[in-house]
């Protein structure tokens, strides 16, 4: 069993991840425009955006203040995102 975030920590992290996602979206758009969508920079930026989006989604699905058990489906989604 893992110790979850408090309600305040959960809310703060949701806001923080949303901000990071927005910044990575802007970065990804810029690199795709300037270097092309097939460039290494653009691809890494897109992968970073996918990862933070998955993290944000998982955090939104977790209820603040409740114990969290490790989940096999989360691991498979992360592996898919990293290999993309």
N, C-alpha and C positions, 0 to 999 in steps of 0.2 A: 504494500500500500504506500502511495506517495502522499506527501503532505501538500495540499492544494494552496493556491493563492487565496489571500483574504479577498473579500468583495472589493475593497478599495484597490488592492494590487491588481486584481483581475480587470477592473475598469480602466486603470491606468495603462496596463499592458495592451488592452484592446485599442486604446487611443494611440499608443506608441506604435504598434504594428501597422495601424491604418496610415499613420504618417510615413513610416518607412516604405510601405507599399506604394504610396503616392510618389515619393521621391524616386523609387526604383522604376516606376512606370515612366516618369519624366526622363530618367536616364536612359531607359531602354528605347524610348521614342527618339531621343536625340542621337544615340549611337546608331540606331537603325537608319535614320535619315542621313546622317553624315557618312557612315562607313558602309552602309548596305546591310540588309537583313541577314545575309549569309556570313557577315564578318564575325570573327571570333569575339570581338568586344560586344557586338549586339547579341550574340548567342549566349554569352555569359550573363549579360544583363537580363535577358529574358529568363534564363534559368534561375537567377536570383529572385526575380519577380515571382516566378512560380513557387519557389520555396517559401517566401514570406507570405504569399497568399494562402498556401496550405497551412502554414503555422497559424495565421490569423483565423482561418476557418476552424481548425482544431480547438483553438482557444475559445472561440465563440460557442462551440458545441459543448465545451466543458462548463459545468455549473460551478460558479464560485463557491468556495466553502465546503465542497463535497469531496470525499476521498476519490482519487483517480487510480484505476487499475491499468497496468500496461495493456495495450490493445494491439493485436496482431495486424488488424486492417490498417492502422496508422503506419506501421513499419513498411508494409507493402506499398502504400501510397508514396511514402518518402523515397523508397528505392526507385519507384517509377519516375518521380520528379527529378531525381538526381541523374538518372540515366538518359533523360530527355534531351 
